[in-house]
Amino acid sequence: MNIYVFNYVDKLTYRYHEGGGLVVIAKDREHVERLTKEATTNSANILLKDEEWEEVIIYPTEEDAEPRVFVFPDAGCC
């Protein structure tokens, strides 16, 4: 498993400030895309662009971690 850290995703939530940070524990890019699609709900609208993939930081793990998606919404000015 790897930890994928997206510092800022432009389209992440349905809130007024749509962006925010995203952390995903997954095997590979395809797994990340499947997990984020499954995580899309009424409050999250995760859409990863190619530019965001270019800036992702990937941390390999030595242990098998449970696949997870963590959404950190942009608090904005409110």
PyMOL Python script that loads the backbone (N, CA, C, O; Angstrom):
from pymol import cmd

cmd.read_pdbstr("""\
ATOM      1  N   MET A   1       0.837  -1.180   0.000  1.00  0.00           N
ATOM      2  CA  MET A   1       0.000   0.000   0.000  1.00  0.00           C
ATOM      3  C   MET A   1       0.884   1.246   0.000  1.00  0.00           C
ATOM      4  O   MET A   1       2.036   1.221   0.432  1.00  0.00           O
ATOM      5  N   ASN A   2       0.312   2.314  -0.490  1.00  0.00           N
ATOM      6  CA  ASN A   2       0.969   3.620  -0.504  1.00  0.00           C
ATOM      7  C   ASN A   2       0.032   4.653   0.105  1.00  0.00           C
ATOM      8  O   ASN A   2      -1.184   4.467   0.159  1.00  0.00           O
ATOM      9  N   ILE A   3       0.625   5.735   0.556  1.00  0.00           N
ATOM     10  CA  ILE A   3      -0.161   6.873   1.026  1.00  0.00           C
ATOM     11  C   ILE A   3      -0.017   7.971  -0.011  1.00  0.00           C
ATOM     12  O   ILE A   3       1.089   8.444  -0.271  1.00  0.00           O
ATOM     13  N   TYR A   4      -1.127   8.377  -0.602  1.00  0.00           N
ATOM     14  CA  TYR A   4      -1.163   9.422  -1.632  1.00  0.00           C
ATOM     15  C   TYR A   4      -1.647  10.711  -0.976  1.00  0.00           C
ATOM     16  O   TYR A   4      -2.754  10.768  -0.442  1.00  0.00           O
ATOM     17  N   VAL A   5      -0.808  11.746  -1.021  1.00  0.00           N
ATOM     18  CA  VAL A   5      -1.143  13.017  -0.393  1.00  0.00           C
ATOM     19  C   VAL A   5      -1.318  14.070  -1.491  1.00  0.00           C
ATOM     20  O   VAL A   5      -0.371  14.425  -2.191  1.00  0.00           O
ATOM     21  N   PHE A   6      -2.536  14.549  -1.618  1.00  0.00           N
ATOM     22  CA  PHE A   6      -2.856  15.626  -2.552  1.00  0.00           C
ATOM     23  C   PHE A   6      -2.989  16.899  -1.725  1.00  0.00           C
ATOM     24  O   PHE A   6      -3.931  17.039  -0.945  1.00  0.00           O
ATOM     25  N   ASN A   7      -2.056  17.822  -1.892  1.00  0.00           N
ATOM     26  CA  ASN A   7      -2.051  19.045  -1.099  1.00  0.00           C
ATOM     27  C   ASN A   7      -3.315  19.861  -1.331  1.00  0.00           C
ATOM     28  O   ASN A   7      -3.887  20.404  -0.386  1.00  0.00           O
ATOM     29  N   TYR A   8      -3.751  19.949  -2.579  1.00  0.00           N
ATOM     30  CA  TYR A   8      -4.963  20.711  -2.884  1.00  0.00           C
ATOM     31  C   TYR A   8      -5.646  20.104  -4.102  1.00  0.00           C
ATOM     32  O   TYR A   8      -5.039  19.956  -5.162  1.00  0.00           O
ATOM     33  N   VAL A   9      -6.914  19.757  -3.933  1.00  0.00           N
ATOM     34  CA  VAL A   9      -7.747  19.243  -5.014  1.00  0.00           C
ATOM     35  C   VAL A   9      -8.815  20.291  -5.281  1.00  0.00           C
ATOM     36  O   VAL A   9      -9.567  20.662  -4.380  1.00  0.00           O
ATOM     37  N   ASP A  10      -8.880  20.765  -6.510  1.00  0.00           N
ATOM     38  CA  ASP A  10      -9.790  21.852  -6.862  1.00  0.00           C
ATOM     39  C   ASP A  10     -11.259  21.479  -6.647  1.00  0.00           C
ATOM     40  O   ASP A  10     -12.019  22.265  -6.081  1.00  0.00           O
ATOM     41  N   LYS A  11     -11.656  20.308  -7.086  1.00  0.00           N
ATOM     42  CA  LYS A  11     -13.051  19.853  -6.954  1.00  0.00           C
ATOM     43  C   LYS A  11     -13.084  18.684  -5.982  1.00  0.00           C
ATOM     44  O   LYS A  11     -12.880  17.533  -6.370  1.00  0.00           O
ATOM     45  N   LEU A  12     -13.344  18.990  -4.711  1.00  0.00           N
ATOM     46  CA  LEU A  12     -13.301  17.963  -3.678  1.00  0.00           C
ATOM     47  C   LEU A  12     -14.627  17.821  -2.928  1.00  0.00           C
ATOM     48  O   LEU A  12     -14.990  16.723  -2.504  1.00  0.00           O
ATOM     49  N   THR A  13     -15.351  18.940  -2.767  1.00  0.00           N
ATOM     50  CA  THR A  13     -16.619  18.909  -2.034  1.00  0.00           C
ATOM     51  C   THR A  13     -17.663  19.718  -2.780  1.00  0.00           C
ATOM     52  O   THR A  13     -17.371  20.383  -3.774  1.00  0.00           O
ATOM     53  N   TYR A  14     -18.879  19.647  -2.277  1.00  0.00           N
ATOM     54  CA  TYR A  14     -19.977  20.451  -2.811  1.00  0.00           C
ATOM     55  C   TYR A  14     -20.131  21.759  -2.042  1.00  0.00           C
ATOM     56  O   TYR A  14     -21.082  22.502  -2.281  1.00  0.00           O
ATOM     57  N   ARG A  15     -19.228  22.049  -1.138  1.00  0.00           N
ATOM     58  CA  ARG A  15     -19.316  23.258  -0.331  1.00  0.00           C
ATOM     59  C   ARG A  15     -19.014  24.503  -1.160  1.00  0.00           C
ATOM     60  O   ARG A  15     -18.586  24.415  -2.311  1.00  0.00           O
ATOM     61  N   TYR A  16     -19.247  25.666  -0.547  1.00  0.00           N
ATOM     62  CA  TYR A  16     -18.962  26.935  -1.216  1.00  0.00           C
ATOM     63  C   TYR A  16     -17.503  26.981  -1.656  1.00  0.00           C
ATOM     64  O   TYR A  16     -17.205  27.359  -2.788  1.00  0.00           O
ATOM     65  N   HIS A  17     -16.593  26.595  -0.759  1.00  0.00           N
ATOM     66  CA  HIS A  17     -15.182  26.433  -1.115  1.00  0.00           C
ATOM     67  C   HIS A  17     -15.004  24.959  -1.465  1.00  0.00           C
ATOM     68  O   HIS A  17     -14.913  24.112  -0.576  1.00  0.00           O
ATOM     69  N   GLU A  18     -14.955  24.657  -2.751  1.00  0.00           N
ATOM     70  CA  GLU A  18     -14.999  23.269  -3.217  1.00  0.00           C
ATOM     71  C   GLU A  18     -13.720  22.485  -2.989  1.00  0.00           C
ATOM     72  O   GLU A  18     -13.753  21.256  -2.922  1.00  0.00           O
ATOM     73  N   GLY A  19     -12.593  23.175  -2.868  1.00  0.00           N
ATOM     74  CA  GLY A  19     -11.311  22.490  -2.815  1.00  0.00           C
ATOM     75  C   GLY A  19     -10.942  21.997  -1.435  1.00  0.00           C
ATOM     76  O   GLY A  19     -11.717  22.103  -0.485  1.00  0.00           O
ATOM     77  N   GLY A  20      -9.730  21.452  -1.346  1.00  0.00           N
ATOM     78  CA  GLY A  20      -9.200  21.000  -0.074  1.00  0.00           C
ATOM     79  C   GLY A  20      -8.122  19.961  -0.268  1.00  0.00           C
ATOM     80  O   GLY A  20      -7.699  19.689  -1.392  1.00  0.00           O
ATOM     81  N   GLY A  21      -7.681  19.385   0.825  1.00  0.00           N
ATOM     82  CA  GLY A  21      -6.644  18.362   0.788  1.00  0.00           C
ATOM     83  C   GLY A  21      -7.252  16.974   0.771  1.00  0.00           C
ATOM     84  O   GLY A  21      -8.391  16.770   1.191  1.00  0.00           O
ATOM     85  N   LEU A  22      -6.468  16.020   0.277  1.00  0.00           N
ATOM     86  CA  LEU A  22      -6.951  14.650   0.166  1.00  0.00           C
ATOM     87  C   LEU A  22      -5.805  13.692   0.460  1.00  0.00           C
ATOM     88  O   LEU A  22      -4.699  13.854  -0.057  1.00  0.00           O
ATOM     89  N   VAL A  23      -6.080  12.694   1.294  1.00  0.00           N
ATOM     90  CA  VAL A  23      -5.119  11.628   1.575  1.00  0.00           C
ATOM     91  C   VAL A  23      -5.828  10.303   1.304  1.00  0.00           C
ATOM     92  O   VAL A  23      -6.938  10.064   1.780  1.00  0.00           O
ATOM     93  N   VAL A  24      -5.158   9.446   0.527  1.00  0.00           N
ATOM     94  CA  VAL A  24      -5.747   8.152   0.185  1.00  0.00           C
ATOM     95  C   VAL A  24      -4.714   7.065   0.448  1.00  0.00           C
ATOM     96  O   VAL A  24      -3.559   7.190   0.040  1.00  0.00           O
ATOM     97  N   ILE A  25      -5.119   6.015   1.117  1.00  0.00           N
ATOM     98  CA  ILE A  25      -4.275   4.836   1.295  1.00  0.00           C
ATOM     99  C   ILE A  25      -4.755   3.808   0.279  1.00  0.00           C
ATOM    100  O   ILE A  25      -5.885   3.324   0.354  1.00  0.00           O
ATOM    101  N   ALA A  26      -3.878   3.479  -0.679  1.00  0.00           N
ATOM    102  CA  ALA A  26      -4.263   2.598  -1.774  1.00  0.00           C
ATOM    103  C   ALA A  26      -3.035   1.915  -2.377  1.00  0.00           C
ATOM    104  O   ALA A  26      -1.896   2.267  -2.070  1.00  0.00           O
ATOM    105  N   LYS A  27      -3.292   0.933  -3.240  1.00  0.00           N
ATOM    106  CA  LYS A  27      -2.201   0.185  -3.883  1.00  0.00           C
ATOM    107  C   LYS A  27      -1.540   0.963  -5.006  1.00  0.00           C
ATOM    108  O   LYS A  27      -0.314   1.000  -5.110  1.00  0.00           O
ATOM    109  N   ASP A  28      -2.361   1.588  -5.849  1.00  0.00           N
ATOM    110  CA  ASP A  28      -1.843   2.265  -7.039  1.00  0.00           C
ATOM    111  C   ASP A  28      -2.864   3.307  -7.506  1.00  0.00           C
ATOM    112  O   ASP A  28      -3.903   3.500  -6.874  1.00  0.00           O
ATOM    113  N   ARG A  29      -2.555   3.965  -8.608  1.00  0.00           N
ATOM    114  CA  ARG A  29      -3.435   5.035  -9.102  1.00  0.00           C
ATOM    115  C   ARG A  29      -4.849   4.526  -9.378  1.00  0.00           C
ATOM    116  O   ARG A  29      -5.833   5.177  -9.027  1.00  0.00           O
ATOM    117  N   GLU A  30      -4.935   3.371 -10.004  1.00  0.00           N
ATOM    118  CA  GLU A  30      -6.251   2.805 -10.320  1.00  0.00           C
ATOM    119  C   GLU A  30      -7.059   2.572  -9.045  1.00  0.00           C
ATOM    120  O   GLU A  30      -8.263   2.822  -9.011  1.00  0.00           O
ATOM    121  N   HIS A  31      -6.397   2.097  -8.011  1.00  0.00           N
ATOM    122  CA  HIS A  31      -7.055   1.861  -6.729  1.00  0.00           C
ATOM    123  C   HIS A  31      -7.508   3.185  -6.113  1.00  0.00           C
ATOM    124  O   HIS A  31      -8.605   3.271  -5.560  1.00  0.00           O
ATOM    125  N   VAL A  32      -6.658   4.223  -6.208  1.00  0.00           N
ATOM    126  CA  VAL A  32      -7.032   5.554  -5.711  1.00  0.00           C
ATOM    127  C   VAL A  32      -8.295   6.033  -6.415  1.00  0.00           C
ATOM    128  O   VAL A  32      -9.227   6.513  -5.771  1.00  0.00           O
ATOM    129  N   GLU A  33      -8.321   5.902  -7.731  1.00  0.00           N
ATOM    130  CA  GLU A  33      -9.472   6.376  -8.499  1.00  0.00           C
ATOM    131  C   GLU A  33     -10.746   5.619  -8.128  1.00  0.00           C
ATOM    132  O   GLU A  33     -11.824   6.209  -8.065  1.00  0.00           O
ATOM    133  N   ARG A  34     -10.623   4.330  -7.886  1.00  0.00           N
ATOM    134  CA  ARG A  34     -11.805   3.540  -7.495  1.00  0.00           C
ATOM    135  C   ARG A  34     -12.287   3.960  -6.108  1.00  0.00           C
ATOM    136  O   ARG A  34     -13.486   4.134  -5.892  1.00  0.00           O
ATOM    137  N   LEU A  35     -11.356   4.122  -5.173  1.00  0.00           N
ATOM    138  CA  LEU A  35     -11.737   4.504  -3.814  1.00  0.00           C
ATOM    139  C   LEU A  35     -12.366   5.895  -3.764  1.00  0.00           C
ATOM    140  O   LEU A  35     -13.341   6.107  -3.043  1.00  0.00           O
ATOM    141  N   THR A  36     -11.819   6.843  -4.521  1.00  0.00           N
ATOM    142  CA  THR A  36     -12.376   8.196  -4.502  1.00  0.00           C
ATOM    143  C   THR A  36     -13.748   8.224  -5.179  1.00  0.00           C
ATOM    144  O   THR A  36     -14.621   8.999  -4.789  1.00  0.00           O
ATOM    145  N   LYS A  37     -13.929   7.394  -6.173  1.00  0.00           N
ATOM    146  CA  LYS A  37     -15.254   7.314  -6.800  1.00  0.00           C
ATOM    147  C   LYS A  37     -16.272   6.776  -5.803  1.00  0.00           C
ATOM    148  O   LYS A  37     -17.397   7.271  -5.732  1.00  0.00           O
ATOM    149  N   GLU A  38     -15.880   5.761  -5.029  1.00  0.00           N
ATOM    150  CA  GLU A  38     -16.762   5.193  -4.016  1.00  0.00           C
ATOM    151  C   GLU A  38     -17.023   6.184  -2.886  1.00  0.00           C
ATOM    152  O   GLU A  38     -18.086   6.152  -2.267  1.00  0.00           O
ATOM    153  N   ALA A  39     -16.059   7.064  -2.613  1.00  0.00           N
ATOM    154  CA  ALA A  39     -16.193   8.022  -1.510  1.00  0.00           C
ATOM    155  C   ALA A  39     -17.038   9.230  -1.880  1.00  0.00           C
ATOM    156  O   ALA A  39     -17.435  10.002  -1.007  1.00  0.00           O
ATOM    157  N   THR A  40     -17.314   9.398  -3.155  1.00  0.00           N
ATOM    158  CA  THR A  40     -18.120  10.535  -3.580  1.00  0.00           C
ATOM    159  C   THR A  40     -19.536  10.372  -3.037  1.00  0.00           C
ATOM    160  O   THR A  40     -20.226   9.399  -3.341  1.00  0.00           O
ATOM    161  N   THR A  41     -19.956  11.351  -2.222  1.00  0.00           N
ATOM    162  CA  THR A  41     -21.264  11.311  -1.562  1.00  0.00           C
ATOM    163  C   THR A  41     -21.914  12.685  -1.696  1.00  0.00           C
ATOM    164  O   THR A  41     -21.510  13.490  -2.535  1.00  0.00           O
ATOM    165  N   ASN A  42     -22.907  12.943  -0.878  1.00  0.00           N
ATOM    166  CA  ASN A  42     -23.557  14.256  -0.892  1.00  0.00           C
ATOM    167  C   ASN A  42     -22.617  15.368  -0.457  1.00  0.00           C
ATOM    168  O   ASN A  42     -22.779  16.508  -0.891  1.00  0.00           O
ATOM    169  N   SER A  43     -21.640  15.066   0.388  1.00  0.00           N
ATOM    170  CA  SER A  43     -20.732  16.113   0.869  1.00  0.00           C
ATOM    171  C   SER A  43     -19.400  16.121   0.129  1.00  0.00           C
ATOM    172  O   SER A  43     -18.709  17.140   0.128  1.00  0.00           O
ATOM    173  N   ALA A  44     -19.030  15.022  -0.494  1.00  0.00           N
ATOM    174  CA  ALA A  44     -17.761  14.951  -1.224  1.00  0.00           C
ATOM    175  C   ALA A  44     -18.025  14.726  -2.707  1.00  0.00           C
ATOM    176  O   ALA A  44     -18.882  13.927  -3.085  1.00  0.00           O
ATOM    177  N   ASN A  45     -17.284  15.435  -3.530  1.00  0.00           N
ATOM    178  CA  ASN A  45     -17.383  15.308  -4.982  1.00  0.00           C
ATOM    179  C   ASN A  45     -15.966  15.253  -5.520  1.00  0.00           C
ATOM    180  O   ASN A  45     -15.512  16.197  -6.166  1.00  0.00           O
ATOM    181  N   ILE A  46     -15.269  14.173  -5.266  1.00  0.00           N
ATOM    182  CA  ILE A  46     -13.848  14.081  -5.551  1.00  0.00           C
ATOM    183  C   ILE A  46     -13.618  13.901  -7.046  1.00  0.00           C
ATOM    184  O   ILE A  46     -14.045  12.911  -7.641  1.00  0.00           O
ATOM    185  N   LEU A  47     -12.933  14.881  -7.644  1.00  0.00           N
ATOM    186  CA  LEU A  47     -12.587  14.840  -9.054  1.00  0.00           C
ATOM    187  C   LEU A  47     -11.110  15.188  -9.180  1.00  0.00           C
ATOM    188  O   LEU A  47     -10.725  16.348  -9.033  1.00  0.00           O
ATOM    189  N   LEU A  48     -10.278  14.172  -9.456  1.00  0.00           N
ATOM    190  CA  LEU A  48      -8.837  14.380  -9.554  1.00  0.00           C
ATOM    191  C   LEU A  48      -8.449  14.674 -10.998  1.00  0.00           C
ATOM    192  O   LEU A  48      -8.727  13.886 -11.902  1.00  0.00           O
ATOM    193  N   LYS A  49      -7.805  15.814 -11.200  1.00  0.00           N
ATOM    194  CA  LYS A  49      -7.334  16.230 -12.521  1.00  0.00           C
ATOM    195  C   LYS A  49      -5.900  15.743 -12.734  1.00  0.00           C
ATOM    196  O   LYS A  49      -5.200  15.413 -11.776  1.00  0.00           O
ATOM    197  N   ASP A  50      -5.472  15.701 -13.990  1.00  0.00           N
ATOM    198  CA  ASP A  50      -4.102  15.293 -14.306  1.00  0.00           C
ATOM    199  C   ASP A  50      -3.082  16.180 -13.601  1.00  0.00           C
ATOM    200  O   ASP A  50      -2.040  15.694 -13.161  1.00  0.00           O
ATOM    201  N   GLU A  51      -3.372  17.482 -13.488  1.00  0.00           N
ATOM    202  CA  GLU A  51      -2.438  18.403 -12.833  1.00  0.00           C
ATOM    203  C   GLU A  51      -2.257  18.033 -11.360  1.00  0.00           C
ATOM    204  O   GLU A  51      -1.166  18.176 -10.809  1.00  0.00           O
ATOM    205  N   GLU A  52      -3.317  17.565 -10.736  1.00  0.00           N
ATOM    206  CA  GLU A  52      -3.236  17.185  -9.328  1.00  0.00           C
ATOM    207  C   GLU A  52      -2.431  15.893  -9.164  1.00  0.00           C
ATOM    208  O   GLU A  52      -1.744  15.704  -8.160  1.00  0.00           O
ATOM    209  N   TRP A  53      -2.524  15.011 -10.157  1.00  0.00           N
ATOM    210  CA  TRP A  53      -1.715  13.799 -10.134  1.00  0.00           C
ATOM    211  C   TRP A  53      -0.233  14.123 -10.316  1.00  0.00           C
ATOM    212  O   TRP A  53       0.623  13.405  -9.799  1.00  0.00           O
ATOM    213  N   GLU A  54       0.074  15.178 -11.035  1.00  0.00           N
ATOM    214  CA  GLU A  54       1.473  15.571 -11.246  1.00  0.00           C
ATOM    215  C   GLU A  54       2.115  16.057  -9.953  1.00  0.00           C
ATOM    216  O   GLU A  54       3.335  15.986  -9.806  1.00  0.00           O
ATOM    217  N   GLU A  55       1.311  16.550  -9.014  1.00  0.00           N
ATOM    218  CA  GLU A  55       1.839  17.114  -7.781  1.00  0.00           C
ATOM    219  C   GLU A  55       1.618  16.219  -6.559  1.00  0.00           C
ATOM    220  O   GLU A  55       1.960  16.607  -5.441  1.00  0.00           O
ATOM    221  N   VAL A  56       1.059  15.046  -6.758  1.00  0.00           N
ATOM    222  CA  VAL A  56       0.786  14.157  -5.625  1.00  0.00           C
ATOM    223  C   VAL A  56       2.111  13.681  -5.013  1.00  0.00           C
ATOM    224  O   VAL A  56       3.092  13.444  -5.719  1.00  0.00           O
ATOM    225  N   ILE A  57       2.112  13.549  -3.702  1.00  0.00           N
ATOM    226  CA  ILE A  57       3.265  12.993  -2.990  1.00  0.00           C
ATOM    227  C   ILE A  57       2.873  11.574  -2.579  1.00  0.00           C
ATOM    228  O   ILE A  57       1.816  11.361  -1.985  1.00  0.00           O
ATOM    229  N   ILE A  58       3.725  10.618  -2.896  1.00  0.00           N
ATOM    230  CA  ILE A  58       3.425   9.217  -2.606  1.00  0.00           C
ATOM    231  C   ILE A  58       4.431   8.688  -1.590  1.00  0.00           C
ATOM    232  O   ILE A  58       5.643   8.747  -1.801  1.00  0.00           O
ATOM    233  N   TYR A  59       3.907   8.174  -0.492  1.00  0.00           N
ATOM    234  CA  TYR A  59       4.735   7.579   0.552  1.00  0.00           C
ATOM    235  C   TYR A  59       4.473   6.076   0.573  1.00  0.00           C
ATOM    236  O   TYR A  59       3.369   5.648   0.913  1.00  0.00           O
ATOM    237  N   PRO A  60       5.468   5.272   0.216  1.00  0.00           N
ATOM    238  CA  PRO A  60       5.272   3.822   0.321  1.00  0.00           C
ATOM    239  C   PRO A  60       5.222   3.399   1.790  1.00  0.00           C
ATOM    240  O   PRO A  60       5.896   3.988   2.635  1.00  0.00           O
ATOM    241  N   THR A  61       4.434   2.394   2.083  1.00  0.00           N
ATOM    242  CA  THR A  61       4.381   1.859   3.438  1.00  0.00           C
ATOM    243  C   THR A  61       4.963   0.457   3.436  1.00  0.00           C
ATOM    244  O   THR A  61       4.950  -0.231   2.415  1.00  0.00           O
ATOM    245  N   GLU A  62       5.461   0.050   4.560  1.00  0.00           N
ATOM    246  CA  GLU A  62       6.032  -1.288   4.666  1.00  0.00           C
ATOM    247  C   GLU A  62       5.015  -2.300   5.152  1.00  0.00           C
ATOM    248  O   GLU A  62       5.248  -3.507   5.088  1.00  0.00           O
ATOM    249  N   GLU A  63       3.898  -1.810   5.633  1.00  0.00           N
ATOM    250  CA  GLU A  63       2.854  -2.701   6.125  1.00  0.00           C
ATOM    251  C   GLU A  63       1.606  -2.539   5.267  1.00  0.00           C
ATOM    252  O   GLU A  63       1.397  -1.503   4.636  1.00  0.00           O
ATOM    253  N   ASP A  64       0.790  -3.574   5.256  1.00  0.00           N
ATOM    254  CA  ASP A  64      -0.488  -3.466   4.560  1.00  0.00           C
ATOM    255  C   ASP A  64      -1.454  -2.697   5.437  1.00  0.00           C
ATOM    256  O   ASP A  64      -1.886  -3.178   6.485  1.00  0.00           O
ATOM    257  N   ALA A  65      -1.778  -1.523   5.003  1.00  0.00           N
ATOM    258  CA  ALA A  65      -2.743  -0.691   5.712  1.00  0.00           C
ATOM    259  C   ALA A  65      -4.105  -0.866   5.059  1.00  0.00           C
ATOM    260  O   ALA A  65      -4.200  -1.258   3.896  1.00  0.00           O
ATOM    261  N   GLU A  66      -5.147  -0.576   5.809  1.00  0.00           N
ATOM    262  CA  GLU A  66      -6.501  -0.661   5.271  1.00  0.00           C
ATOM    263  C   GLU A  66      -6.728   0.487   4.294  1.00  0.00           C
ATOM    264  O   GLU A  66      -6.415   1.630   4.625  1.00  0.00           O
ATOM    265  N   PRO A  67      -7.261   0.224   3.103  1.00  0.00           N
ATOM    266  CA  PRO A  67      -7.548   1.298   2.153  1.00  0.00           C
ATOM    267  C   PRO A  67      -8.510   2.308   2.769  1.00  0.00           C
ATOM    268  O   PRO A  67      -9.510   1.931   3.381  1.00  0.00           O
ATOM    269  N   ARG A  68      -8.204   3.585   2.606  1.00  0.00           N
ATOM    270  CA  ARG A  68      -9.028   4.645   3.199  1.00  0.00           C
ATOM    271  C   ARG A  68      -8.924   5.908   2.373  1.00  0.00           C
ATOM    272  O   ARG A  68      -7.975   6.103   1.614  1.00  0.00           O
ATOM    273  N   VAL A  69      -9.928   6.766   2.539  1.00  0.00           N
ATOM    274  CA  VAL A  69      -9.946   8.091   1.916  1.00  0.00           C
ATOM    275  C   VAL A  69     -10.210   9.110   3.013  1.00  0.00           C
ATOM    276  O   VAL A  69     -11.175   8.982   3.766  1.00  0.00           O
ATOM    277  N   PHE A  70      -9.342  10.136   3.104  1.00  0.00           N
ATOM    278  CA  PHE A  70      -9.501  11.205   4.083  1.00  0.00           C
ATOM    279  C   PHE A  70      -9.644  12.524   3.328  1.00  0.00           C
ATOM    280  O   PHE A  70      -8.746  12.914   2.581  1.00  0.00           O
ATOM    281  N   VAL A  71     -10.751  13.201   3.519  1.00  0.00           N
ATOM    282  CA  VAL A  71     -11.039  14.476   2.864  1.00  0.00           C
ATOM    283  C   VAL A  71     -10.855  15.610   3.874  1.00  0.00           C
ATOM    284  O   VAL A  71     -11.395  15.570   4.979  1.00  0.00           O
ATOM    285  N   PHE A  72     -10.081  16.620   3.470  1.00  0.00           N
ATOM    286  CA  PHE A  72      -9.847  17.797   4.305  1.00  0.00           C
ATOM    287  C   PHE A  72     -10.379  19.017   3.571  1.00  0.00           C
ATOM    288  O   PHE A  72      -9.641  19.646   2.813  1.00  0.00           O
ATOM    289  N   PRO A  73     -11.653  19.369   3.781  1.00  0.00           N
ATOM    290  CA  PRO A  73     -12.254  20.486   3.042  1.00  0.00           C
ATOM    291  C   PRO A  73     -11.555  21.803   3.311  1.00  0.00           C
ATOM    292  O   PRO A  73     -11.025  22.032   4.399  1.00  0.00           O
ATOM    293  N   ASP A  74     -11.559  22.665   2.309  1.00  0.00           N
ATOM    294  CA  ASP A  74     -11.017  24.014   2.426  1.00  0.00           C
ATOM    295  C   ASP A  74     -11.977  24.827   3.293  1.00  0.00           C
ATOM    296  O   ASP A  74     -13.145  24.991   2.941  1.00  0.00           O
ATOM    297  N   ALA A  75     -11.491  25.332   4.419  1.00  0.00           N
ATOM    298  CA  ALA A  75     -12.348  26.121   5.301  1.00  0.00           C
ATOM    299  C   ALA A  75     -12.638  27.491   4.712  1.00  0.00           C
ATOM    300  O   ALA A  75     -13.629  28.125   5.075  1.00  0.00           O
ATOM    301  N   GLY A  76     -11.782  27.954   3.805  1.00  0.00           N
ATOM    302  CA  GLY A  76     -12.000  29.236   3.154  1.00  0.00           C
ATOM    303  C   GLY A  76     -12.043  30.386   4.136  1.00  0.00           C
ATOM    304  O   GLY A  76     -11.335  30.383   5.143  1.00  0.00           O
ATOM    305  N   CYS A  77     -12.858  31.346   3.846  1.00  0.00           N
ATOM    306  CA  CYS A  77     -12.924  32.550   4.681  1.00  0.00           C
ATOM    307  C   CYS A  77     -14.016  32.464   5.738  1.00  0.00           C
ATOM    308  O   CYS A  77     -14.127  33.355   6.581  1.00  0.00           O
ATOM    309  N   CYS A  78     -14.807  31.432   5.710  1.00  0.00           N
ATOM    310  CA  CYS A  78     -15.994  31.355   6.568  1.00  0.00           C
ATOM    311  C   CYS A  78     -15.729  30.706   7.901  1.00  0.00           C
ATOM    312  O   CYS A  78     -16.641  30.578   8.718  1.00  0.00           O
TER     313      CYS A  78
END
""", "prot")
cmd.dss("prot")
cmd.show_as("cartoon", "prot")
cmd.util.cbc("prot")
cmd.orient("prot")
